Amino acid sequence: MDFSGIYPALTTPFAHDGSVSLTDLKHNIHKYNGTDLAGYVVNGSTGESILLSREEADGILATVKEAAAKEKKLIAGCGVEGTAETIARTKRAAELGYHAALVKNPYYYKPLYKPHALIAHYRAVADASPIPVLLYSVPVFTGLPLEASEVIALSEHPNIIGIKDSSGDVRRAAEIIAGTPASFQVFLGAATNIYPCLSMGIRGGILALASALPEKCTAVVQLYRAGQQEKARELHNILVGCSKLIVSETGIPGVKYVMDQRGYRGGLPRLPIQPLHEEQKKRLTALLGRLEPAAVRA
C-alpha cells in the first residue's frame, strides 16, 4: 500500500474533568475529512499517547476508525517499551481495521539498547504484526535515534514498509532513502524539512503542524508535485515560521490552542504538561492574524 501524503499527528482532546473526549475527537475527524490529508496517525507523540491508559488508547483507535472517511489511510501508534505489548497493540490495531502500525523504539534501558537489540525488537514485532510496520525514530523524546544503518538493515524485512523520521537530520533521511529499496516509504516528522526533502524522494510527512494547519501542510506537497516550485517554496517558508512557534516553542499546548482558534477542538493538554500562559496565546493569535491573508493556497 502506498501511504504517500501528509498525515496529521492527531491530538487527543480532553474534557473538563480530564477524561478523553471522544465527542470532540469525532468533531475533529469529521472536519479533517473535508481536507486533502492522506489519512490519520493516531496515538502518536502529539496525541499524548504516553499519558493514556490502554483502555483510553483503544477507545481513541475505535473512534477514529468509525469517524474517518473511507478513503483515509489509518496508522496506529503501537510502540511501547516491551516487545510483547507492542505486538499485542499491533494486533489490536489490525482488528480495528488500521492499515499500518507506527512503532517507536523502546528507550528506557538505553545502555542495553545497542543496534542489535533494536533490530531484534523491530523484527520480532514485524514478524508477528498482521499489518505493515512503520519504524518511528523520535530522539527528541526517546534520546535514542534509529541510525541509517539500522533502518537499512530493517528495510529488508517484508513487513517493515517505511519510517517516520523525526530526527530533523536531513543527512540521515538522505542516507536512508539512498540505502533502502525504492518501495521503502520515508516520512518526515518536521514540517520545516518537507519541501527540501521532496526532491530526495520522501513520500510525505506525519506532522503535528498538520493537526493545526492541515490545508497549508498538504498544499506544499500538492504545489510541488504540480510543478509550481516557487509557490511551494513560498508556502514552505511561511510554514517554517509557523512550525517554529506552534510546534517547537509551544508544543502540544500550542498546537491545541491554534486548533481551537480554527474551529477544531484542541483543548488543554493532560498533566503534567502545562497549559499555555497568556503571552504565548497572544503570540499565537498574532501569528494566525498574519498567516491567513499571507498563506499561499493550492
C-alpha positions as CSV (number, residue, x, y, z in Angstrom):
1,M,0.0,0.0,0.0
2,D,1.3,3.5,-0.9
3,F,0.9,5.8,2.0
4,S,2.2,8.9,0.3
5,G,0.9,12.3,1.5
6,I,0.5,14.4,4.6
7,Y,-0.9,13.0,7.8
8,P,-1.7,14.9,11.0
9,A,-0.2,13.5,14.2
10,L,-3.6,13.7,15.8
11,T,-4.1,15.4,19.2
12,T,-6.2,13.9,21.9
13,P,-9.0,16.2,23.2
14,F,-9.7,16.1,26.9
15,A,-13.0,17.1,28.7
16,H,-13.0,19.5,31.6
17,D,-12.7,16.6,34.1
18,G,-9.6,15.4,32.4
19,S,-11.1,12.4,30.6
20,V,-10.7,11.8,26.9
21,S,-13.5,13.5,24.9
22,L,-14.4,11.1,22.1
23,T,-17.2,13.5,21.1
24,D,-14.6,16.3,20.4
25,L,-12.4,13.7,18.6
26,K,-15.2,12.8,16.3
27,H,-15.8,16.5,15.6
28,N,-12.1,16.9,14.6
29,I,-12.1,13.9,12.3
30,H,-15.3,15.0,10.5
31,K,-13.7,18.3,9.9
32,Y,-10.4,16.8,8.7
33,N,-12.3,14.5,6.4
34,G,-13.0,17.6,4.3
35,T,-9.3,18.3,3.7
36,D,-6.7,16.7,1.5
37,L,-5.0,14.9,4.3
38,A,-4.0,11.3,3.2
39,G,-5.2,9.9,6.5
40,Y,-4.6,10.0,10.2
41,V,-1.9,8.9,12.6
42,V,-3.5,8.0,16.0
43,N,-1.9,7.7,19.4
44,G,1.4,9.1,18.5
45,S,3.6,11.6,20.4
46,T,1.3,14.6,19.6
47,G,-1.6,12.6,20.9
48,E,-0.1,12.4,24.3
49,S,-0.1,8.7,24.0
50,I,2.4,8.1,26.8
51,L,-0.2,9.7,29.1
52,L,-3.1,7.5,28.1
53,S,-4.3,4.2,29.6
54,R,-4.6,1.2,27.4
55,E,-8.4,1.5,27.6
56,E,-8.3,5.1,26.6
57,A,-5.9,4.4,23.6
58,D,-8.3,1.6,22.4
59,G,-11.3,4.0,22.6
60,I,-9.4,6.6,20.5
61,L,-8.5,4.0,17.9
62,A,-12.1,2.8,17.6
63,T,-13.5,6.3,17.4
64,V,-11.1,7.5,14.7
65,K,-11.8,4.3,12.7
66,E,-15.6,4.9,13.0
67,A,-15.4,8.7,12.1
68,A,-12.8,8.6,9.3
69,A,-13.8,8.9,5.7
70,K,-13.3,5.6,3.8
71,E,-10.6,6.9,1.6
72,K,-8.4,8.0,4.5
73,K,-5.5,5.7,5.5
74,L,-5.2,4.9,9.2
75,I,-1.9,4.4,11.1
76,A,-1.9,3.4,14.7
77,G,0.8,4.3,17.2
78,C,1.6,1.0,18.8
79,G,5.1,1.2,20.1
80,V,5.7,0.8,23.9
81,E,8.6,-0.4,25.9
82,G,8.0,-4.1,25.8
83,T,8.2,-6.2,22.6
84,A,5.2,-8.4,23.6
85,E,3.0,-5.5,24.5
86,T,3.9,-3.7,21.2
87,I,2.9,-6.9,19.3
88,A,-0.4,-7.0,21.2
89,R,-1.1,-3.5,20.2
90,T,-0.4,-4.0,16.6
91,K,-2.8,-7.0,16.6
92,R,-5.5,-4.8,18.3
93,A,-5.0,-2.1,15.7
94,A,-5.3,-4.7,12.9
95,E,-8.6,-6.0,14.5
96,L,-10.0,-2.5,14.4
97,G,-9.2,-2.1,10.7
98,Y,-6.0,0.0,10.8
99,H,-3.7,-0.1,7.7
100,A,-0.3,0.1,9.4
101,A,1.3,0.3,12.8
102,L,3.7,3.1,13.8
103,V,6.3,1.7,16.2
104,K,8.8,3.8,18.1
105,N,11.9,2.2,19.5
106,P,12.0,1.3,23.2
107,Y,14.3,3.6,25.1
108,Y,14.1,3.3,28.9
109,Y,17.0,0.9,29.3
110,K,19.2,2.9,26.9
111,P,22.6,1.3,27.9
112,L,21.2,-2.1,26.8
113,Y,19.6,-1.0,23.6
114,K,22.5,-1.4,21.2
115,P,21.7,-1.7,17.5
116,H,21.4,-5.4,17.6
117,A,18.8,-5.2,20.3
118,L,16.7,-2.6,18.5
119,I,16.9,-4.6,15.3
120,A,15.8,-7.8,17.1
121,H,12.9,-5.9,18.7
122,Y,11.6,-4.5,15.4
123,R,12.0,-7.8,13.5
124,A,10.0,-9.6,16.3
125,V,7.2,-7.0,16.0
126,A,7.2,-7.2,12.2
127,D,7.1,-11.0,12.2
128,A,4.1,-11.1,14.5
129,S,2.2,-8.0,13.3
130,P,-0.8,-8.7,11.0
131,I,-0.4,-5.2,9.4
132,P,2.7,-3.4,8.0
133,V,5.0,-1.7,10.3
134,L,6.4,1.9,10.1
135,L,9.5,2.5,12.1
136,Y,9.4,5.6,14.2
137,S,12.6,7.5,15.2
138,V,11.9,10.4,17.6
139,P,15.1,11.1,19.5
140,V,13.9,14.4,20.9
141,F,11.7,12.3,23.2
142,T,13.4,8.9,23.4
143,G,17.0,10.2,23.3
144,L,17.8,7.2,21.1
145,P,17.7,7.7,17.3
146,L,17.5,4.9,14.8
147,E,20.6,5.3,12.7
148,A,20.6,5.0,8.9
149,S,22.5,1.7,9.1
150,E,19.8,0.2,11.4
151,V,17.0,1.4,9.2
152,I,18.7,0.0,6.1
153,A,19.0,-3.4,7.8
154,L,15.4,-3.4,8.9
155,S,14.2,-2.3,5.4
156,E,15.0,-5.9,4.3
157,H,12.1,-7.2,6.3
158,P,9.0,-7.7,4.1
159,N,6.6,-6.3,6.7
160,I,8.6,-3.2,7.6
161,I,7.5,-0.7,4.9
162,G,8.9,2.6,5.9
163,I,9.8,5.1,8.6
164,K,8.7,8.3,10.2
165,D,12.0,10.1,10.9
166,S,11.5,12.9,13.4
167,S,15.2,13.4,14.0
168,G,15.3,16.6,11.9
169,D,18.5,15.4,10.4
170,V,18.2,15.8,6.6
171,R,21.5,13.9,6.1
172,R,20.1,10.9,7.9
173,A,17.0,11.0,5.8
174,A,19.1,11.2,2.6
175,E,21.2,8.2,3.7
176,I,18.0,6.2,4.5
177,I,16.5,6.9,1.1
178,A,19.7,6.1,-0.7
179,G,20.3,2.8,1.2
180,T,16.8,1.3,1.2
181,P,14.7,-0.2,-1.6
182,A,12.6,2.2,-3.7
183,S,9.5,0.7,-2.1
184,F,10.6,1.7,1.3
185,Q,8.5,4.8,2.3
186,V,10.2,7.6,4.2
187,F,8.1,10.2,6.0
188,L,9.4,13.2,7.9
189,G,8.1,14.4,11.3
190,A,9.2,18.0,10.8
191,A,7.3,20.4,8.6
192,T,10.4,22.5,8.3
193,N,12.1,19.9,6.1
194,I,9.2,18.7,3.9
195,Y,9.9,21.0,0.8
196,P,13.7,20.5,0.6
197,C,13.3,16.7,1.0
198,L,10.6,16.1,-1.6
199,S,13.3,16.1,-4.3
200,M,15.2,13.4,-2.3
201,G,12.2,11.0,-2.6
202,I,10.3,11.3,0.7
203,R,6.7,10.1,0.5
204,G,5.3,12.9,2.7
205,G,5.1,13.9,6.3
206,I,3.4,12.9,9.6
207,L,3.2,16.3,11.2
208,A,2.0,17.9,14.4
209,L,1.6,21.1,12.4
210,A,-0.9,19.3,10.1
211,S,-3.3,19.0,13.1
212,A,-3.5,22.8,13.3
213,L,-2.9,23.8,9.7
214,P,-3.9,20.8,7.5
215,E,-4.8,22.7,4.4
216,K,-1.4,24.6,4.3
217,C,0.7,21.5,5.0
218,T,-1.0,19.5,2.3
219,A,-0.7,22.4,-0.2
220,V,3.1,22.4,0.0
221,V,3.2,18.8,-1.4
222,Q,0.4,19.5,-3.9
223,L,2.2,22.6,-5.3
224,Y,5.5,20.8,-5.5
225,R,4.0,17.8,-7.4
226,A,2.1,20.1,-9.7
227,G,5.4,21.7,-10.7
228,Q,4.7,25.0,-9.0
229,Q,8.0,25.1,-7.3
230,E,8.1,28.8,-6.4
231,K,4.7,28.8,-4.8
232,A,5.6,25.6,-2.9
233,R,8.8,27.2,-1.7
234,E,7.0,30.4,-0.6
235,L,4.4,28.4,1.4
236,H,7.1,26.3,2.9
237,N,8.9,29.4,4.1
238,I,5.7,30.6,5.8
239,L,5.3,27.2,7.5
240,V,8.8,27.2,8.8
241,G,7.9,30.2,11.0
242,C,4.6,28.6,12.0
243,S,6.3,25.3,12.9
244,K,8.9,27.1,15.0
245,L,6.3,28.9,17.2
246,I,3.5,26.4,17.2
247,V,5.4,23.1,17.4
248,S,8.9,23.8,18.6
249,E,8.3,26.6,21.1
250,T,4.8,26.0,22.5
251,G,4.5,22.2,21.7
252,I,1.3,20.2,22.1
253,P,-0.5,23.1,24.1
254,G,0.3,25.4,21.2
255,V,-1.0,23.0,18.6
256,K,-4.2,22.6,20.5
257,Y,-4.6,26.3,21.0
258,V,-4.3,27.0,17.3
259,M,-6.8,24.2,16.6
260,D,-9.3,25.9,19.0
261,Q,-8.9,29.2,17.0
262,R,-9.6,27.4,13.7
263,G,-12.8,25.6,14.5
264,Y,-11.2,22.3,15.8
265,R,-11.4,21.1,19.4
266,G,-7.9,21.1,20.8
267,G,-8.5,22.0,24.5
268,L,-6.0,21.6,27.3
269,P,-3.1,19.1,27.5
270,R,-3.1,16.4,30.1
271,L,-1.0,16.9,33.2
272,P,1.9,17.1,33.8
273,I,2.1,19.0,30.5
274,Q,1.2,22.6,31.4
275,P,-1.2,24.9,29.6
276,L,-0.1,28.0,27.7
277,H,0.4,31.3,29.6
278,E,-1.3,34.4,28.2
279,E,1.8,35.8,26.5
280,Q,2.1,32.6,24.5
281,K,-1.5,32.8,23.5
282,K,-1.1,36.4,22.3
283,R,1.9,35.4,20.1
284,L,0.0,32.5,18.5
285,T,-3.1,34.7,17.9
286,A,-0.9,37.3,16.3
287,L,0.7,34.7,14.1
288,L,-2.7,33.4,12.9
289,G,-3.7,37.0,12.1
290,R,-0.7,37.4,9.9
291,L,-1.0,33.9,8.4
292,E,-4.5,33.8,6.9
293,P,-4.1,36.6,4.4
294,A,-0.5,35.7,3.6
295,A,-0.8,32.0,3.1
296,V,-0.5,30.5,-0.4
297,R,-3.3,28.2,-1.2
298,A,-3.3,25.4,-3.8
